[in-house]
Amino acid sequence: MSEQYVLDLQEVDETQVAVVGGKGAHLGALSRIEGIRVPAGFCVTTDAFRRIAAEAPSIDDRLDQLSRLDPDDRETIRARSAEIRRTLEGIAIPGDLTAAITGSLAQLGEQAAYAVRSSATAEDLPTASFAGQQDTYLNVVGPAAILQHVSRCWASLFTERAVTYRQRNGIDHRTVHMAVVVQRMVFPHAAGILFTADPITSNRKVASVEASFGLGEALVSGLVNPDVFTVRDGEVVAKAVGAKQLAIHVSPAGGTQEQAIAPERREQPALTDAQVVRLVQLGRRIEAHLGRPQDIEWCLADDGFQIVQSRPITTLFPIPESGDRENHVYLSVGHQQMMTDPMKPLGLSFWQMTTPAPMAEAGGRLFVDVTQRVASPTSRAGLLELMGKSDPLTADALQTILERDGFIRPLPDEGPPGPLSGGASAPIETDPAIVTELIGRSEASLAALESDIRTKSGEALLDFIRADIQELRRILFDPRSHQVFMSAMDATWWLNERLEAWLGEKNAADTLTQSVPHNITSEMGLALLDVADAIRPHPGVVAFLRRVEDEGFLDELPKLAGGRAARDAIEAWLDKYGMRCVGEIDITRPRWSERPSTLVPMILGNIRNFEPGAGERRFEQGRQEAWKKEQELLERLRALPDGERKAEETKRMIDRVRTFIGYREYPKYGMVSRYFVYKHALLAEAERLAQAHVLREREDIFYLTFQELHDVVRTNRVDAQLIGRRKDAFRSYQALTPPRVLTSDGEAITGAYRRDGMPAGALLGLPVSAGTVEGRARVILDMARADLEPGDILVTAHTDPSWTPLFVAIAGLVTEVGGLMTHGAVIAREYGLPAVVGVVDATRLIPDGQRIRVHGTDGYVEILPSPQ
């Protein structure tokens, strides 16, 4: 096939990124949309770039050397990339290539002014925007100058910034090529950017226009504060006129220059409202054609608007598909489950098969559609009350939507549409035998599953798992099980409300729930202290564990003195808790049994920070504190009018909480245990498919839904491209933060705490475990990197049960996500740790190592001045 060095913009569309780069492909697509004007021009293709690169001596070797550099080694990257740029700029453009470029110029007018713009093949992808990575040259006049600037654009593929960006994002330098767009220059009165979705709230029905006088470079480079217009339903609903001191205009000698704006024009808007509305209509047309919200660069010249760039907005959280045109309100499941990371498709489909209500999916996360529930008065009140207790930010965000006229169409009050988390439950007697019986039934059912699944493979295995999920659901949603933990939660709320009213005692239940029986999660943290006790006497084993880097270390341990006892202790712990891990509701996440090295830093921390017997002592100390608190409260109650009755009722509630609250953690443990059995069997099946070359690798099954996997097992055929697309999508989802509340307009609503009387600068959150503590903040996002000293306060995004082993080593807890009854809160209370959850942006606002004070009773965090 003969090389094509030049293509007219009209000949190009989105499918030709490999030939004309991201910018060229977008501009070509724009120029084909009816009613959209794009300055005339052509693309110098990547064939031309490859032809030049082939003339460059030893370029492959240099790219090899470059890709081996550390992204942080800026000096060497700067020097190496400058050499490559000089080489590329120094290559004379061959005659046939020169002729192709100057021939296209002659057709457009060779003495006109042009913009010469880089267009790399890895630019403006849906998953990485690369904005501003490569160069643009404005007002270039004459064939010689244009050829010189085309060379500069080729070289700009190797600016230090672009090279570092690719290294950080794992993009191979050799796979990226540079095309160049040459376009007739527009001399605008005004220019700027149009977002077809609100970049702040993500609302897809609101557009935002930024405008300034002259060329758009002043705005893009941050030289001026632009005018900002907000448009909704075809009218300007808000505007802020910026004081525009400067404009960039073309300079007669070529290039551009800054000019001061006359004082009387500085406060004038760069566009009229009618022009803004017209521009947004053009933007909506572009968005409809390209299929997703766009970030558009525009110019206004004498004869109307011209579009010079459009790229997808990569920061918006996707909207769940509803299948109708009605308004919807969605609540994040991840904020309830303490896991706001994206889940892979197999993980999502297992959760969908397990949960009682169908859930909406978006951005790799799950959402509950609560539109019906908030439309009728009774169920709305119930939902707001439940959310107000468990996550006030979600409740406040919901309230914000409900206060808007007409967003939710009210329904007649037909009674509630079924429980979200259960609602009120029938009374149950306080009998510890109920808990032991429920746990016994769950264990027996799991043992039967482990024995039955061994004989299954192929389609029969998938049918068996689908059927067994019904058994999992039966256990998980057993009404008796639900009664147990709901009655414990109701009793907790009763105690907190009554004891505050009768005695002025805030959050009294927090101390009363320390060290309760049957809490599988808090027992796990204490049991890891016992593992440390088994290893501490053997210095050779401790030294060996400090060097562990891979998963084979358990097999190495028996070769060391004391190593067999160490291995047995770790394996016994893994037998009971090894099915857990960070983000455990996603079946695809690696479990501790699969990656035991994750536990090593925690075991070493326990060996360093604790004395032998700490596990038992911690439990006993908590039990004593709870007992003392109970005696003190009952004594104070008896001294009140009608004191005997109050003390008697309170004692009944304390017994109920202590008997039942520990079980709150068990259903999830049972579910995760079952998931692990399924996963083990499915990975064996995936191994067979990989050996038969149906799959490239075993883990590819994680990117299929359960039904798709069933089809692959049945047909022995897989759509490899689908798996590739899912992997790319998952990577892009990792960069997004899911909102607590999301509407069908795409608006992400955060909610706020409505509280007065807080100290200035305090970070507000939800008080979930009473007490006040001061200490050093350790901001930890990856549990495997936790290096804690006694007295440290853990600050993290969210904690699920897998973080519990760290709780034994800390003095307090601060998380960005969480509610009163989520796992972190339950375990913090049980270990007696002051804790505040739901502190928005805590990991960004609290520097690692900073001294902070956590007010676990009143729900805020103070950042303390550093000691001088």
N, C-alpha and C positions, 0 to 999 in steps of 0.2 A: 504494500500500500504506500503511495507516495506521501511524503510529508506535507502537511498543510500548515504553512507558517502564519497565515493571516485569515481571520474569519470576520465578516461584518457582524455587528451586534445583532442585527435582525435574523441572522442565521443560527443563533445560539439559544439554547434553553437549559433548564435545570439539570438535564441528564448529562451535560458535557463538562462537569466539574474537572474531570481528568485532563481535559483539553484546554479549557480557558480559565481554570481556577474558580474559587467560590464567588468572588466579586463579579467576574465576567459572566458566569452562569446566571447569577441573580439578575444582572443588568439585562442580559439577553431575554430572560423570562419576562422582566418588567416591560421591555420594549414591545412585547407581543400582546400586552393587555390593552383592550380597547379603552381609549380615553386617557391612557397614561402616557405622558411624554417623557422620553429619556433622551439626553443630548446624543446626537448622532456620533457614531464612532466604530472602532474595530478592535479586535483582540489579536495580539501577537501570541500565538499558542505555546503550549508547553513543548511541542516539537522543536520550536526555535530555541527554547532554553536548553533542551537536551543536546541540540546541535552545538551550542556554544560550550556547554559543560564538557562535551566530548573533546573539544579543542584544548581544554585546560589540562596542563600536565599534572599527573598524579592526584587529580581531585578525589578519586576514590580513597586513596591512602589517607588523605587529609580528613575526609569525612569519618573514616574509621577512628583516627586519633581523636577527633572531636567528640564522637559519641562515647568514647571511653572516659571522658573527663567527668569529674563530679560537678553537678549543677551549681554547687556553691563555690567552685574554684574560679572566681570571676576574672582574675587577672589573666589566667591562661586562656579561658574562653574568649576574652576580649582580644587577646593577641592573635589566637588561631583564626578567629572568625574575620578579623581585619585582613589577614593574609589572603583568605579565600575571596573576600570582597575585592581586594586589589587585583587579584588574578583575573576574576571574571570581568571587571571593568576594563582591564587592559587588553582583552581579546578583541581583535578587529572583527567586526561583523562581516561574514562572507558576502560576496556580491549578490548571490541569488536571494539571500535573506533581506539585504538592504533594498533590493529592487521590489520585493513583495511589500515591504513596509512603505516605501516612498510612493509606490503605485497607488496604494490605498489612500495615502495622504492627498495625492493629486486629485482623486475623485471628490474628496471632501473640501479641498481648498488648502493648498500647502502653506500659504502665508497667514492662515487664520491662527488664532491662539488655541492651544490644546491643554487638557489635563492628562498627565501620564500617570497611570495608577497601577500599583502592584496588585496581582490577583493570584494568591498561592492556592495550591490544590487542597491544603488542609485548613482553609479559612472559612469562617462562617458555617461550620458544620452544626447540626442540631445539638451536638454534645459538647462543643467547645467553640467560643466565639472568635478567639484570636484577634479581637478588635485592636486596631492600631499596631499590629505586629510588624507590618510592612509599610513601605513609603508611598506617598503620593506627591507629585510635582505639578504645580498649577501654572497656567499662563506660559506655556512653553511654545516658542514660535520658530518655525523654519525646520526643514528636514534634518539638518546636522544636529541641532539642539535636541530634536525629538529622538534621534538614534542614540545620542549620548545618554538621555534620561531613561530610555528603554534598558540600556546597559546597567544604569544605576538601580533600576527596579529589580533586575535579575540578581544583582549583588545584594539587594536588601533582604533576600531570603536568609542571609547570614549576618544580620545585625546581632549584636550580643543579646538583645532582648528576645528576638525570635528564636535564637539557638537555645537559650536557657528555657524558654517556654516549652519548646519541643522536648528537651531533656526531662523537665519536670513532669510532662504529661506522657512520657514513654513513647514518643513518636520518632520513628527512625528518620534521620535527616535525608537519607537517600530516597525515601518514598514520597517526599514532598517536592513538587516542582513549581516553577513560577511562570505564570502567564502575565501579560501586561495589557491593560486596557488603555486605548488612546481615544479620547473623546473631545468633541468640540467644547470649548470653554464657555460657560454661562457667566454673564456679568450681572449678578443679582443685586436688587435693592435690599433684599432680605433673604435669610437662609436659616436653616435650623434642623431640628429633629422632631419627628412625630412618632410617638409610641401608640400603637393601636389598642393597647391594654394599659391600664394604669400601672406604672412601674413600682409604685409604692404599695398599693393594696392588691394588685393583680386582677382587679375587676376588668373583665373583658368588654363590658359595655361602656367603659369610660376611656376616652382617649386623652392623651396629654401632648400638647404642642409646645416646644421651646423655640423661640425665635429671637434673632438679633439682626442688626443692619449689616449689609455687606456680605462677604463670603462666610460660609459656615465654619471655617477654620477657627474663627475667634471663639466660637462657642465650644467646639470640640476640644480645643486646646486649653479651655478654662480661663481665657483672657477676660471674658465678660460674664456678668450675671444676666442671663437671658430673660425675656418675658416668658411667663409660663401660663398657658391657657388650659383649662380642663373642660372637656366637651362630653355631654351626655345627651342621647336622644336628639341629636341635631341642633343643640344649642350650647352656647358657652355658659357653663354654670359657675366658673370661678376663673379669676385671672389675677396675676401678680405681675406688674410691669417692673422690669429690672432697670436700675440706673446704668445705662450703657455708655461707658466713657469712650470706648474704642471700637473701630470696625477694621476689618482687613479687606483691602481692595487690591485689584491687580495693579502692578507697577508698569509704567510705559516701557521700561527696559527689560521686561520679562520678570516672572516670579510675582511676589506679592509684597505689600507693605502695610504697616499699621497707620491708621489715620484717626485723629481725635474727632469725636462726633460733636457737632455744634451744641452748646449748652441747651438751647431751646428744644432740640430734638431728643435729648437724652431720656427724658421722661415720657416720650411718646411711644405708644406700642408700635412694634415693627410690622404688625398685621392688623387689619380691621377684624371685628368679630365675624363678618360675612366671609372674609378670606379664610379665617381659621376653620369655619364650618365646611367651606368648600374643600379645603385641604384634607380634613378628616374624612369626607366622602370619598376622596381619591384613595386615602389610606385603607378604608373599608373594602374598596374594590380590589386593591392589591392583596389584602389579607384573605379575601374570599378566594382569589385565584391561587394563592400559595398555600392556603389551607391551615395557616396558624398565625397568631399575633406577630406583628412585625415592628422592627425598629428601623425607621425610614429617614434618610437624609434628603432634604428637599431644598430647592432654590425658587425664589420668585423673581422672574425677569419681567420686561415690559408686557410680554404676551402671555403671561400666566405661569402656573407652577410647572417645574421640571423635577423629575426624581433622579437623584444621582447615586442612590444606594438603598438596598433593603435587605435586612437580615432577620432571621427569627430571633425573638426575645428568648434567651435560653434560661432565664431565671424564674419563669412563671411556674407555679405548681399546676400540674394538669387537672382538668375537671373530670369527675366521674361521669360516665355516660348514663343518662336516665331514660332514654328512649322516648321522651315526650318534650314538649316545649314549655312545660310548667316551671315555676320557680322551685328550687329544692334547697334544703339546708342539711349539711353533712357534719357529723362529729367524728373526730379522729379516734380510731380504735387504739392506735399506738400510744396515745397519751393515757389511756386507761390501762394498757397492758405493759407500760414502762418499756416500750421498745419502738422508738420512732425511726429507726433505720429502715431502709427499703427491704422487702422480702422478695425472694426469688419466686418465679411462677409456681414451682411445686409446693413451696411453703405456703403461698397464698391459697392454693387450691385445697391443701390439707386443712387449713384453718377454716375455709369456707365449708368444707364437708363436716367439720366438727361443730361449728357454731349454730345456735338454734335459728338465728335470723339471717337472711341473705345480706351480704355486705357489698357495698360499692367499692370498686378498686380504682386507684389513680396514683400514678407516680410510685408504683411498687408498695403502696400503703393501702390499708383498709379503712373504710368510713361507714358509719351507720347513718342511713337516711332518716332523719327525725322529723321530716316535713309534716307527716300526718299527726305525729305526736304533739307537735307544738301548735297545730291548727285548732285542736279542741281544748277548751278551758281546763277541764279536770286533768287530762293527761299532761298538759303543759305545766300546770302547777306542780304536779308530782315530779316531772323531769327537772324543773328548775330547782326544786327543793333538794332532790338527790344530788344534782350537780353543784349546787351551792355548798353542800356539805363536803363533797369529795373533791371538786376542782372549781373553785370560785371563778377562775379566769374563763373557763368554758361557759359557766352560767352567765357571766357578765357579757361575753361575746354573743350568746344566744339572745339575751335581753336587748342588746343593741339592734339585732335584726328584727326582733318583735316590735320594737318601737317605730320601725319604718312603716310608713303608710303603704298598705297594699302589697308588700312583698309576699306575705303568706296569706292565702285566702282562708278566712276562718271557716271551721266546720262546726256543725251543731254538736252539742255535747252528747256523744253516744256512749260515754264511758271510755275507759282507757283501752288502747289497742294491744294489750298484752304487755308483760313486764319487760323493762330494759335490763334491770339487774335483779328482778325478783319482786320488789315491792314488799308489802307486809306479808308475813308468813304466819301460819297457824302456830299457836303456842306449843311448847315442847317441854317435857320435864327435864330438869338439870341432872342428867345421869351420865357419868363418865363411860358407862358400858356402851352407850350409843356410838361414841367416837371409836372405841376399840372395835366394835362390830363393823362399822363402815370401812375402817382401814383394813380389817381382815378380809372383807368381801372384795375390796379392790385388789389386794395382794393375791388372793386366790384366782381372780379373773386374769390378772397379768401372768401368773404362772401357767395357766391353761393356754393363754395366747402363745407364750414362748415355746411350749411343747408342740402345739398344733401347727405353728407356722413353719417349723423345720422341714416338713414334708412337701411344702408347696413351692412351685416355680412356674415361670411363664404366665400365661393368662390366668391360670388357676390362682396364682399368688395375688394378682391384682384384684380378682373377684373376692378372694378371701379377705384382703385388707379392707375393701369397700364394705363388706358385711360386718367386719369386726369394728369398724368405726361406729356402727349403730350400738354395739356393746359399750364402747368408750362413751358415747353420748348418754346412754342409759345411766352409767355410773356418774358421769360429770353433772348431769342435770337431775339426779335422783332427788325428789322433793325432800326426803328426810335429810340428805346431805345439805341441801340448801337451807332448810330450817335451822340446822345446827349453826352455820356461820352467820346467817341473818339474825338469829336471836342473840348471838354474841355481839354483833354490831349494834343492834337495837339497844342492848343492855349498856354498851359503851356510851352511846349517845344519851341514854337515860341518866347514867352516872354523871357525865359531864354537865348536863343541864341542871339536874337537881342539886348536885354538890356546889355548883357555882351559886345557885339561887339560895340554898340553905346556909352555906358556910363561906361564900365568896372565894371558893377554891377553884382555880382555873384548870381545865384539862386533868382532873384528878385521876381519870382512868389510865393515863399514861403510865404512872408509877405502878398502878394496880395490875397491869398486864405484864410486868417483868417476869421472865423465867416461868412461863406457863408450860404444862405438859403437852406432848404430842405436836410440837411445832417442828415439822420435818426440815424447815429452812434454817431456823436458828440452831437446831441441833447440828446441822451440817457445818456451820462455822465453828462451833465448839469442838466437833469431832476432828477438825483439821488441826486444832491445838493439840489434841491427843496424838495425831500423826507426828507433829513436831517433837513431842515427848519421846516417841519411839526412836527418833533419829538423832536427837541432841547429844546422847552419850557417845556418838561415833564420829570423831573429828574427820576421819578419812572420807566418810559418806558426805558430811557437810561440805568438805572441800570439793568433792566430785560434783555435787549438785550445783555448786557455784559456776561450774564450767559447762553445764548442760546446754546444748544448742539444738538437739533434734529429739525425735520421739523414741529413739531406741534405748533410752537410758535405763528403763526398768529392767531390761535383759542384762545390762552391764552390772547392775547393783550387786548381785550375789557374789561377784568376784572379790568384793571388798569386805574387810572386817566389819561385821554388823550390818552388812548390806542386805542380807536375806531378810532380816527383821524389818529393815527400812522398806524393802520392796513389798513385803507382806502387808505392812501397815498402809502403804499407799494404795495397794490393790484392793484391800478390804474397804477402804474409803471409796474408791472408784466403783466397787460393786454396788455400793448403796447410792452414790451421788454422781457417778460418772456420766449419766445420761443428761446432765445439766450443762449449760454453757451460757455465754452472753447471747441474748436474743433468742432464747430457747423456743419461743413459740413458732419460729421458722425452722421447720424440720431439716432444712438444708444446711443449717449452721453447724460447724465442727464441734462435737461434744468433747467434754474433758477426757472421756475414755479414748477418743480418737486423737486428742492432742494433750496428753498428760503434762507436757512441758509447761503449759499455761499455769499449772499449780505451783511450779517450783519456786517462783519469787515469793508466793504467799507462805509457803512452808518455811523458806529461809527467813522471812520476816518474823514469823511466829517463833522460830528458834532463837532469833536475836532479841526479840522484844519481851519474851515471857519466861517465867520460871516454870519448872515441871508442875503438873497438876492444875494449870491455870484454867482449863476447860471446866472442870468440876467446880473449882472455886468461883468462877464467874457466874455459873448457874445458881449456885447456892447463895451467893451474895445478892443476886437479883431477887431470889425467892424471899430472902430475909427482908429486903427493902420493901417489897410488896406487902409482906405480912405486917411489918411495922406501920406502914401507911394505912393499911386496913384498920388496925387497932386504934390508931390515932383518930381517924375519921369517925369511927363508930362511937368512940368516947365523946368527941365533940358534938356529935348528933344527939347523943342521949341527954346532953345538958340543955337541949333546946325544948321549947314547948312541943308537946306531942312527940318527944324525942325517941321514946321506945319504938313507936311505929316507924318513924323515919329510919332509925338504925336497922330495924328488922328488914324493911324493904330494901335498904341499901345492901345489907349483907346478902340477901337473896340475889341481887343483881351482880354483886362482886363474884359470888360463887358461879353464877351462870357464865360470866365473862371468862373466868379462869378455867372453867371446865371446857368451854367450847371454842375460845378464840384461837387456840393453837391449831385447830383443825382447818382454819381459814386457808392455810398454805397447802393443805394436802391434795385437794382435787387437781390443782395444776401439776403437782408432782406426779400424780397418777397419770395425767394426760401425757406429760413429757416422757415418762417411762414407756408408755405405749408407743409414742412416736418413735422412740429410739429402736424399739423392736421392728417396727415397720421399716425404718430407714436402713437398718442392717440387712434386712431381706431384700430391699429394693436395690441396694448397692451391689449385692451379689448378682442380681439379675442384670444390672448395668454392666458389671464386669463381663458377663457372658456376651452382652450386646457389643461391647468394645472388642472382645476377642474375635467376634464374628465380623468385625469392621462395619457394623451398623452405626455405631457411635465412634466419634474420634477419641473421646475419653469418658470415663465413668461418670464424672461430675456433670456431663452434659444433660443428664436427666433432670437436674435441678432447674433447668430453663424450660421445662415442659410442664403443662398442667397434668393432673392425675389422669384425665381422660386421654390427653395426647400421648402420655406414656403407655397407657393401655393399648392404644392403636399401634404404637411402635412395636410393642411386645407381640401384638397379634400379627403384624404384617412384616416385621423385620425390615421396615423402611423408615427413614427419618428425613425431615426437611432440614438439611444442614444450614441453609440460609436463614430459616426461621430462628434457629438456635443462635446464629451470629447476630441477628437483629436484636434478639432478647438480651444477649450479653451487652451489646452497646447501650440498649435502653437502660439496663440495670446500672451500668456505670454512670449514665447521665442522672439517674434518680438519686445516686449517692450524694450528689452535690446539692440536692434540694432539701429544704426543711419543711416538713408537713405542718400545716396550720392546725390549731385546735379545732377551729370551726371554719368551714368552707361553704360558699354558696354556689349555686349553679351558674352564677355570673363569673365564677372564678375568684371572687373576693375572699381574701384570707383575713379573718378577724381574730385579733389576739386576745381582746378582753383586758380589763384592768382591775386592780384591787381598789375598792372604794373605802379607804380608811383614813381617818384623821389622826392627828396627834403623834405622828411618827417622827423620829429625829431626822434632821436634814441629811440628805445623802444616803439614807437607809435603803437597802434593797428589800422590797416587800415580797413576801411569799406566804405560804400556807403553814400555820403552826401544826406539826403533826406529832411531835414528841417533846414533852415539857422539859424545862431547865434552860440554864444559860451557860455557855462555855466560851472561853477565849482560847485561841491557839493559832498555829500556822496553817494557812490554807494550802492544801495540796490539790492542784487542779489535775485530775486524772481522766483521760478519755479512753485509754486502753488499759484494761485491768492487768494485762501481762506486764505492764511497765510500772506497776505501782511500787513505790519505794517509800514506805511509811515509817515514821518514828512515833513512839507513844506520845499522845497529846495532840497529834495532827488532826485537822478537820478535813474530811473528804469533800471536795467540790467536783461534781460531775454532771453530765447531761441527764442521765437517768440510770436507775439501778433496778435490775431484776433480781430474782433469787440468787443468780450466780455471783453477785457482788458480796453476798453475806460473809464469806470468809474474810473479807477486808474489814468488816464492821467490828470484829473483835479487837482490831488494832487501833481504832480511831476514837476521838473524843467527841465528835459531832459530825453532822451530815448536812450538806446543802446540795439540792439538785434543781435542775431547770424544769423537770417534768415530774409530776407526782400528785397523788391525792391522799386523803385521809386514810383510805383503806388499801392503798397499793402496797406492794411487798416491802419496799424500802421503809415505809412509815411503820408497818406492823413490826418489822424486825428492829428498827431503831427504838421503838417503845419497849420491846422485849429485852433489849440489851441496855436500856436506860440511857440512850444517847440523845442529847438535845438535837432536834432536826427541824429544818425548814425546807419545804419542797415547793415546786412551782415558781422558783425565782427566775424570771425571764432573763436570758443571756448571762447567767451567773458565771459560766466558764470563760466568758469574754470580759466581764466587768471586774472579776476578782483575779488579780495577778497571782500566779503560783508563788508560794513562799510568803505572801502578804499576811500580816496578823489580822484576824477578824474576830468579831464577837457574834455568836449565833444565839438569837433569842427564840428558843424553841417553844416558849409558852405564848409569846405575842406574835410570832411569825415575821421576824425581819432579821436582816444581817447588817452589822455595821462594819465598815472597813476602818481599821484603827490606824492612827498615825504611826509611821515607822519610828522605832526608838532611835534617838540621836546618838 
